[in-house]
Amino acid sequence: MRRAVRINRNGVFLGKASHNLEGAISVEDINDFEQLDALMKQPVVRLSIEGFADGRALSIARQLRLRGFEGSVELVGDILPD
């Protein structure tokens, strides 16, 4: 099942985001810090994942936060927020 959630800068789930994949970046396409730097000025970063066991989206979101990203991070895909 494809779901979408938003996570604020404190790691709190904010509820459902749009299920639309438009503008979503596959976690498979991010593989270096230059790509993360290119996302830093975006107000929203939408990450697409294939399954809830894929931890790359959370790793990418964490790296964005550690680098000072203050916008929203949205995850789109087969996810199970807990």
Backbone as XML, in Angstrom:
<?xml version="1.0"?>
<chain id="A" units="angstrom">
  <residue number="1" name="MET">
    <atom name="N" x="0.846" y="-1.176" z="0.000"/>
    <atom name="CA" x="0.000" y="0.000" z="0.000"/>
    <atom name="C" x="0.892" y="1.239" z="0.000"/>
  </residue>
  <residue number="2" name="ARG">
    <atom name="N" x="0.606" y="2.169" z="-0.876"/>
    <atom name="CA" x="1.385" y="3.397" z="-0.964"/>
    <atom name="C" x="0.792" y="4.429" z="-0.007"/>
  </residue>
  <residue number="3" name="ARG">
    <atom name="N" x="1.631" y="4.903" z="0.894"/>
    <atom name="CA" x="1.220" y="5.931" z="1.847"/>
    <atom name="C" x="2.219" y="7.069" z="1.791"/>
  </residue>
  <residue number="4" name="ALA">
    <atom name="N" x="1.852" y="8.151" z="2.398"/>
    <atom name="CA" x="2.759" y="9.296" z="2.448"/>
    <atom name="C" x="2.615" y="9.970" z="3.806"/>
  </residue>
  <residue number="5" name="VAL">
    <atom name="N" x="3.745" y="10.315" z="4.408"/>
    <atom name="CA" x="3.733" y="11.021" z="5.689"/>
    <atom name="C" x="4.716" y="12.175" z="5.646"/>
  </residue>
  <residue number="6" name="ARG">
    <atom name="N" x="4.520" y="13.126" z="6.541"/>
    <atom name="CA" x="5.446" y="14.245" z="6.709"/>
    <atom name="C" x="6.109" y="14.111" z="8.070"/>
  </residue>
  <residue number="7" name="ILE">
    <atom name="N" x="7.372" y="14.496" z="8.126"/>
    <atom name="CA" x="8.125" y="14.453" z="9.376"/>
    <atom name="C" x="8.716" y="15.838" z="9.612"/>
  </residue>
  <residue number="8" name="ASN">
    <atom name="N" x="8.465" y="16.413" z="10.797"/>
    <atom name="CA" x="9.003" y="17.751" z="11.053"/>
    <atom name="C" x="10.469" y="17.685" z="11.456"/>
  </residue>
  <residue number="9" name="ARG">
    <atom name="N" x="11.062" y="18.829" z="11.716"/>
    <atom name="CA" x="12.495" y="18.887" z="12.005"/>
    <atom name="C" x="12.881" y="18.207" z="13.308"/>
  </residue>
  <residue number="10" name="ASN">
    <atom name="N" x="11.897" y="17.914" z="14.163"/>
    <atom name="CA" x="12.162" y="17.214" z="15.416"/>
    <atom name="C" x="11.910" y="15.712" z="15.313"/>
  </residue>
  <residue number="11" name="GLY">
    <atom name="N" x="11.601" y="15.238" z="14.107"/>
    <atom name="CA" x="11.356" y="13.819" z="13.900"/>
    <atom name="C" x="9.948" y="13.380" z="14.232"/>
  </residue>
  <residue number="12" name="VAL">
    <atom name="N" x="9.033" y="14.330" z="14.398"/>
    <atom name="CA" x="7.654" y="14.017" z="14.740"/>
    <atom name="C" x="6.839" y="13.858" z="13.460"/>
  </residue>
  <residue number="13" name="PHE">
    <atom name="N" x="6.056" y="12.769" z="13.386"/>
    <atom name="CA" x="5.182" y="12.569" z="12.242"/>
    <atom name="C" x="4.051" y="13.586" z="12.297"/>
  </residue>
  <residue number="14" name="LEU">
    <atom name="N" x="3.815" y="14.288" z="11.185"/>
    <atom name="CA" x="2.817" y="15.356" z="11.139"/>
    <atom name="C" x="1.524" y="14.942" z="10.460"/>
  </residue>
  <residue number="15" name="GLY">
    <atom name="N" x="1.426" y="13.734" z="10.026"/>
    <atom name="CA" x="0.216" y="13.300" z="9.355"/>
    <atom name="C" x="0.466" y="13.020" z="7.894"/>
  </residue>
  <residue number="16" name="LYS">
    <atom name="N" x="-0.606" y="12.829" z="7.202"/>
    <atom name="CA" x="-0.511" y="12.404" z="5.815"/>
    <atom name="C" x="-0.096" y="13.538" z="4.894"/>
  </residue>
  <residue number="17" name="ALA">
    <atom name="N" x="0.732" y="13.184" z="3.942"/>
    <atom name="CA" x="1.118" y="14.095" z="2.867"/>
    <atom name="C" x="0.390" y="13.642" z="1.612"/>
  </residue>
  <residue number="18" name="SER">
    <atom name="N" x="0.578" y="14.366" z="0.540"/>
    <atom name="CA" x="-0.019" y="13.985" z="-0.734"/>
    <atom name="C" x="0.582" y="12.670" z="-1.212"/>
  </residue>
  <residue number="19" name="HIS">
    <atom name="N" x="-0.255" y="11.791" z="-1.754"/>
    <atom name="CA" x="0.230" y="10.527" z="-2.309"/>
    <atom name="C" x="0.844" y="10.723" z="-3.685"/>
  </residue>
  <residue number="20" name="ASN">
    <atom name="N" x="0.757" y="11.923" z="-4.192"/>
    <atom name="CA" x="1.281" y="12.231" z="-5.518"/>
    <atom name="C" x="2.801" y="12.110" z="-5.511"/>
  </residue>
  <residue number="21" name="LEU">
    <atom name="N" x="3.334" y="11.377" z="-6.472"/>
    <atom name="CA" x="4.782" y="11.194" z="-6.554"/>
    <atom name="C" x="5.488" y="12.343" z="-7.261"/>
  </residue>
  <residue number="22" name="GLU">
    <atom name="N" x="4.728" y="13.317" z="-7.744"/>
    <atom name="CA" x="5.334" y="14.431" z="-8.470"/>
    <atom name="C" x="6.361" y="15.138" z="-7.588"/>
  </residue>
  <residue number="23" name="GLY">
    <atom name="N" x="7.548" y="15.272" z="-8.106"/>
    <atom name="CA" x="8.614" y="15.945" z="-7.383"/>
    <atom name="C" x="9.340" y="15.070" z="-6.376"/>
  </residue>
  <residue number="24" name="ALA">
    <atom name="N" x="8.895" y="13.823" z="-6.214"/>
    <atom name="CA" x="9.557" y="12.927" z="-5.264"/>
    <atom name="C" x="10.854" y="12.396" z="-5.867"/>
  </residue>
  <residue number="25" name="ILE">
    <atom name="N" x="11.870" y="12.308" z="-5.024"/>
    <atom name="CA" x="13.182" y="11.817" z="-5.433"/>
    <atom name="C" x="13.348" y="10.413" z="-4.872"/>
  </residue>
  <residue number="26" name="SER">
    <atom name="N" x="13.680" y="9.471" z="-5.727"/>
    <atom name="CA" x="13.912" y="8.112" z="-5.261"/>
    <atom name="C" x="15.175" y="8.078" z="-4.406"/>
  </residue>
  <residue number="27" name="VAL">
    <atom name="N" x="15.116" y="7.360" z="-3.290"/>
    <atom name="CA" x="16.298" y="7.256" z="-2.434"/>
    <atom name="C" x="17.451" y="6.595" z="-3.180"/>
  </residue>
  <residue number="28" name="GLU">
    <atom name="N" x="17.138" y="5.810" z="-4.181"/>
    <atom name="CA" x="18.175" y="5.148" z="-4.983"/>
    <atom name="C" x="18.996" y="6.148" z="-5.785"/>
  </residue>
  <residue number="29" name="ASP">
    <atom name="N" x="18.429" y="7.330" z="-6.032"/>
    <atom name="CA" x="19.105" y="8.336" z="-6.854"/>
    <atom name="C" x="20.017" y="9.262" z="-6.052"/>
  </residue>
  <residue number="30" name="ILE">
    <atom name="N" x="19.999" y="9.167" z="-4.739"/>
    <atom name="CA" x="20.843" y="10.023" z="-3.903"/>
    <atom name="C" x="22.005" y="9.190" z="-3.388"/>
  </residue>
  <residue number="31" name="ASN">
    <atom name="N" x="23.204" y="9.540" z="-3.826"/>
    <atom name="CA" x="24.349" y="8.732" z="-3.417"/>
    <atom name="C" x="25.594" y="9.538" z="-3.069"/>
  </residue>
  <residue number="32" name="ASP">
    <atom name="N" x="25.448" y="10.874" z="-2.924"/>
    <atom name="CA" x="26.596" y="11.654" z="-2.450"/>
    <atom name="C" x="26.123" y="12.953" z="-1.806"/>
  </residue>
  <residue number="33" name="PHE">
    <atom name="N" x="27.036" y="13.594" z="-1.084"/>
    <atom name="CA" x="26.679" y="14.808" z="-0.349"/>
    <atom name="C" x="26.384" y="15.987" z="-1.261"/>
  </residue>
  <residue number="34" name="GLU">
    <atom name="N" x="26.924" y="16.011" z="-2.457"/>
    <atom name="CA" x="26.604" y="17.092" z="-3.393"/>
    <atom name="C" x="25.115" y="17.081" z="-3.727"/>
  </residue>
  <residue number="35" name="GLN">
    <atom name="N" x="24.546" y="15.899" z="-3.860"/>
    <atom name="CA" x="23.113" y="15.806" z="-4.128"/>
    <atom name="C" x="22.302" y="16.293" z="-2.926"/>
  </residue>
  <residue number="36" name="LEU">
    <atom name="N" x="22.771" y="16.007" z="-1.725"/>
    <atom name="CA" x="22.094" y="16.522" z="-0.534"/>
    <atom name="C" x="22.180" y="18.041" z="-0.481"/>
  </residue>
  <residue number="37" name="ASP">
    <atom name="N" x="23.346" y="18.589" z="-0.783"/>
    <atom name="CA" x="23.522" y="20.043" z="-0.770"/>
    <atom name="C" x="22.565" y="20.727" z="-1.736"/>
  </residue>
  <residue number="38" name="ALA">
    <atom name="N" x="22.284" y="20.083" z="-2.859"/>
    <atom name="CA" x="21.367" y="20.658" z="-3.848"/>
    <atom name="C" x="19.937" y="20.734" z="-3.315"/>
  </residue>
  <residue number="39" name="LEU">
    <atom name="N" x="19.611" y="19.953" z="-2.301"/>
    <atom name="CA" x="18.259" y="19.937" z="-1.733"/>
    <atom name="C" x="18.083" y="20.917" z="-0.577"/>
  </residue>
  <residue number="40" name="MET">
    <atom name="N" x="19.166" y="21.470" z="-0.071"/>
    <atom name="CA" x="19.136" y="22.257" z="1.159"/>
    <atom name="C" x="18.238" y="23.489" z="1.107"/>
  </residue>
  <residue number="41" name="LYS">
    <atom name="N" x="18.068" y="24.098" z="-0.042"/>
    <atom name="CA" x="17.274" y="25.327" z="-0.131"/>
    <atom name="C" x="15.812" y="25.069" z="-0.488"/>
  </residue>
  <residue number="42" name="GLN">
    <atom name="N" x="15.440" y="23.803" z="-0.652"/>
    <atom name="CA" x="14.056" y="23.464" z="-0.967"/>
    <atom name="C" x="13.201" y="23.563" z="0.298"/>
  </residue>
  <residue number="43" name="PRO">
    <atom name="N" x="11.971" y="24.058" z="0.200"/>
    <atom name="CA" x="11.123" y="24.097" z="1.389"/>
    <atom name="C" x="10.621" y="22.703" z="1.786"/>
  </residue>
  <residue number="44" name="VAL">
    <atom name="N" x="10.495" y="21.813" z="0.793"/>
    <atom name="CA" x="10.023" y="20.450" z="1.028"/>
    <atom name="C" x="10.876" y="19.493" z="0.211"/>
  </residue>
  <residue number="45" name="VAL">
    <atom name="N" x="11.353" y="18.441" z="0.852"/>
    <atom name="CA" x="12.059" y="17.373" z="0.147"/>
    <atom name="C" x="11.167" y="16.142" z="0.224"/>
  </residue>
  <residue number="46" name="ARG">
    <atom name="N" x="10.759" y="15.626" z="-0.941"/>
    <atom name="CA" x="9.906" y="14.435" z="-1.007"/>
    <atom name="C" x="10.760" y="13.256" z="-1.447"/>
  </residue>
  <residue number="47" name="LEU">
    <atom name="N" x="10.818" y="12.236" z="-0.619"/>
    <atom name="CA" x="11.611" y="11.051" z="-0.904"/>
    <atom name="C" x="10.688" y="9.872" z="-1.172"/>
  </residue>
  <residue number="48" name="SER">
    <atom name="N" x="10.951" y="9.168" z="-2.239"/>
    <atom name="CA" x="10.167" y="8.001" z="-2.615"/>
    <atom name="C" x="10.925" y="6.739" z="-2.223"/>
  </residue>
  <residue number="49" name="ILE">
    <atom name="N" x="10.225" y="5.829" z="-1.529"/>
    <atom name="CA" x="10.835" y="4.560" z="-1.132"/>
    <atom name="C" x="9.961" y="3.409" z="-1.611"/>
  </residue>
  <residue number="50" name="GLU">
    <atom name="N" x="10.595" y="2.273" z="-1.823"/>
    <atom name="CA" x="9.873" y="1.089" z="-2.295"/>
    <atom name="C" x="9.226" y="0.313" z="-1.152"/>
  </residue>
  <residue number="51" name="GLY">
    <atom name="N" x="9.859" y="0.284" z="0.003"/>
    <atom name="CA" x="9.312" y="-0.501" z="1.098"/>
    <atom name="C" x="9.718" y="0.038" z="2.454"/>
  </residue>
  <residue number="52" name="PHE">
    <atom name="N" x="8.940" y="-0.311" z="3.475"/>
    <atom name="CA" x="9.185" y="0.228" z="4.817"/>
    <atom name="C" x="10.497" y="-0.255" z="5.417"/>
  </residue>
  <residue number="53" name="ALA">
    <atom name="N" x="11.053" y="-1.347" z="4.912"/>
    <atom name="CA" x="12.319" y="-1.857" z="5.439"/>
    <atom name="C" x="13.528" y="-1.109" z="4.885"/>
  </residue>
  <residue number="54" name="ASP">
    <atom name="N" x="13.309" y="-0.225" z="3.927"/>
    <atom name="CA" x="14.401" y="0.537" z="3.319"/>
    <atom name="C" x="14.718" y="1.737" z="4.207"/>
  </residue>
  <residue number="55" name="GLY">
    <atom name="N" x="15.800" y="1.658" z="4.954"/>
    <atom name="CA" x="16.158" y="2.714" z="5.894"/>
    <atom name="C" x="16.882" y="3.894" z="5.281"/>
  </residue>
  <residue number="56" name="ARG">
    <atom name="N" x="17.131" y="3.847" z="3.968"/>
    <atom name="CA" x="17.879" y="4.942" z="3.340"/>
    <atom name="C" x="17.169" y="6.280" z="3.461"/>
  </residue>
  <residue number="57" name="ALA">
    <atom name="N" x="15.841" y="6.299" z="3.396"/>
    <atom name="CA" x="15.113" y="7.571" z="3.477"/>
    <atom name="C" x="15.349" y="8.244" z="4.825"/>
  </residue>
  <residue number="58" name="LEU">
    <atom name="N" x="15.335" y="7.470" z="5.893"/>
    <atom name="CA" x="15.576" y="8.055" z="7.212"/>
    <atom name="C" x="17.021" y="8.504" z="7.349"/>
  </residue>
  <residue number="59" name="SER">
    <atom name="N" x="17.941" y="7.764" z="6.755"/>
    <atom name="CA" x="19.350" y="8.178" z="6.774"/>
    <atom name="C" x="19.542" y="9.479" z="6.006"/>
  </residue>
  <residue number="60" name="ILE">
    <atom name="N" x="18.879" y="9.590" z="4.861"/>
    <atom name="CA" x="18.971" y="10.813" z="4.059"/>
    <atom name="C" x="18.351" y="11.979" z="4.824"/>
  </residue>
  <residue number="61" name="ALA">
    <atom name="N" x="17.177" y="11.756" z="5.423"/>
    <atom name="CA" x="16.522" y="12.816" z="6.197"/>
    <atom name="C" x="17.415" y="13.258" z="7.357"/>
  </residue>
  <residue number="62" name="ARG">
    <atom name="N" x="18.039" y="12.318" z="8.023"/>
    <atom name="CA" x="18.940" y="12.652" z="9.135"/>
    <atom name="C" x="20.125" y="13.471" z="8.645"/>
  </residue>
  <residue number="63" name="GLN">
    <atom name="N" x="20.719" y="13.072" z="7.533"/>
    <atom name="CA" x="21.852" y="13.823" z="6.990"/>
    <atom name="C" x="21.438" y="15.243" z="6.603"/>
  </residue>
  <residue number="64" name="LEU">
    <atom name="N" x="20.237" y="15.393" z="6.038"/>
    <atom name="CA" x="19.746" y="16.735" z="5.712"/>
    <atom name="C" x="19.649" y="17.582" z="6.979"/>
  </residue>
  <residue number="65" name="ARG">
    <atom name="N" x="19.078" y="17.022" z="8.036"/>
    <atom name="CA" x="18.931" y="17.762" z="9.298"/>
    <atom name="C" x="20.296" y="18.113" z="9.889"/>
  </residue>
  <residue number="66" name="LEU">
    <atom name="N" x="21.218" y="17.169" z="9.864"/>
    <atom name="CA" x="22.553" y="17.433" z="10.405"/>
    <atom name="C" x="23.264" y="18.536" z="9.636"/>
  </residue>
  <residue number="67" name="ARG">
    <atom name="N" x="22.928" y="18.694" z="8.367"/>
    <atom name="CA" x="23.540" y="19.724" z="7.531"/>
    <atom name="C" x="22.794" y="21.059" z="7.645"/>
  </residue>
  <residue number="68" name="GLY">
    <atom name="N" x="21.707" y="21.105" z="8.455"/>
    <atom name="CA" x="21.003" y="22.355" z="8.696"/>
    <atom name="C" x="19.705" y="22.541" z="7.940"/>
  </residue>
  <residue number="69" name="PHE">
    <atom name="N" x="19.207" y="21.512" z="7.279"/>
    <atom name="CA" x="17.942" y="21.629" z="6.543"/>
    <atom name="C" x="16.807" y="21.891" z="7.520"/>
  </residue>
  <residue number="70" name="GLU">
    <atom name="N" x="15.987" y="22.916" z="7.248"/>
    <atom name="CA" x="14.900" y="23.285" z="8.149"/>
    <atom name="C" x="13.523" y="23.094" z="7.544"/>
  </residue>
  <residue number="71" name="GLY">
    <atom name="N" x="13.448" y="22.640" z="6.315"/>
    <atom name="CA" x="12.159" y="22.430" z="5.662"/>
    <atom name="C" x="11.510" y="21.123" z="6.091"/>
  </residue>
  <residue number="72" name="SER">
    <atom name="N" x="10.448" y="20.753" z="5.381"/>
    <atom name="CA" x="9.747" y="19.501" z="5.651"/>
    <atom name="C" x="10.335" y="18.379" z="4.814"/>
  </residue>
  <residue number="73" name="VAL">
    <atom name="N" x="10.329" y="17.195" z="5.386"/>
    <atom name="CA" x="10.718" y="15.992" z="4.660"/>
    <atom name="C" x="9.464" y="15.138" z="4.538"/>
  </residue>
  <residue number="74" name="GLU">
    <atom name="N" x="9.135" y="14.735" z="3.326"/>
    <atom name="CA" x="7.991" y="13.864" z="3.098"/>
    <atom name="C" x="8.482" y="12.547" z="2.534"/>
  </residue>
  <residue number="75" name="LEU">
    <atom name="N" x="7.929" y="11.453" z="3.046"/>
    <atom name="CA" x="8.241" y="10.126" z="2.541"/>
    <atom name="C" x="7.014" y="9.585" z="1.835"/>
  </residue>
  <residue number="76" name="VAL">
    <atom name="N" x="7.214" y="9.061" z="0.643"/>
    <atom name="CA" x="6.122" y="8.503" z="-0.139"/>
    <atom name="C" x="6.496" y="7.071" z="-0.486"/>
  </residue>
  <residue number="77" name="GLY">
    <atom name="N" x="5.606" y="6.137" z="-0.211"/>
    <atom name="CA" x="5.870" y="4.748" z="-0.551"/>
    <atom name="C" x="5.192" y="3.812" z="0.423"/>
  </residue>
  <residue number="78" name="ASP">
    <atom name="N" x="5.678" y="2.591" z="0.480"/>
    <atom name="CA" x="5.143" y="1.571" z="1.369"/>
    <atom name="C" x="5.784" y="1.766" z="2.735"/>
  </residue>
  <residue number="79" name="ILE">
    <atom name="N" x="5.145" y="2.581" z="3.571"/>
    <atom name="CA" x="5.729" y="2.938" z="4.863"/>
    <atom name="C" x="4.772" y="2.605" z="6.001"/>
  </residue>
  <residue number="80" name="LEU">
    <atom name="N" x="5.334" y="2.403" z="7.169"/>
    <atom name="CA" x="4.562" y="2.119" z="8.376"/>
    <atom name="C" x="5.023" y="3.055" z="9.484"/>
  </residue>
  <residue number="81" name="PRO">
    <atom name="N" x="4.425" y="4.244" z="9.606"/>
    <atom name="CA" x="4.830" y="5.130" z="10.702"/>
    <atom name="C" x="4.441" y="4.506" z="12.041"/>
  </residue>
  <residue number="82" name="ASP">
    <atom name="N" x="5.335" y="4.618" z="13.021"/>
    <atom name="CA" x="5.016" y="4.032" z="14.330"/>
    <atom name="C" x="4.892" y="5.067" z="15.410"/>
  </residue>
</chain>
